Amino acid sequence: MRTVEEIEHAIERLRPRDIDRVARWLSDYQKEIDKERKERKIAAIRATAGCLTGEEGEDFAKAVEEIGNGPMEDHAW
C-alpha cells in the first residue's frame, strides 16, 4: 500500500480532468462511508434501545456532550 505522501505526489502529477475524476470518486466514496456509518449507528441504537435506565441515559447523553459531539437531540444521529 502506498503512503499518503506517495498518493499526494501521484495526484499532483495528474492532468486537471483526471484530478476532477479523483475528486468525484473521493466525494462518492465519502458519501458511501457516511451512509454506512449512519446505518451502523441506527442499528446500534435499535439494538440497545431501552437498555438504559433514565439516569443511565442522562449520564450517557452528558458523556457524549463532554467528548465534543455537542448536545444530543432527537434524530441527531
C-alpha angles and dihedrals in degrees: 000000000000125000121244090252091055091049092048090050091050091050091049089058094052125107115251094255090052090049087054089052091051091048092051091048092050091048092050091045091051091051089051092050092047090051092050091046091051091048091052091049092050091048090050092049092049092047093051101034111134096011094111125071118232092264093045090051091052090049090050093050090049091050091051091051091049094055090059106262091117127230117338113242132181109281092001091134 
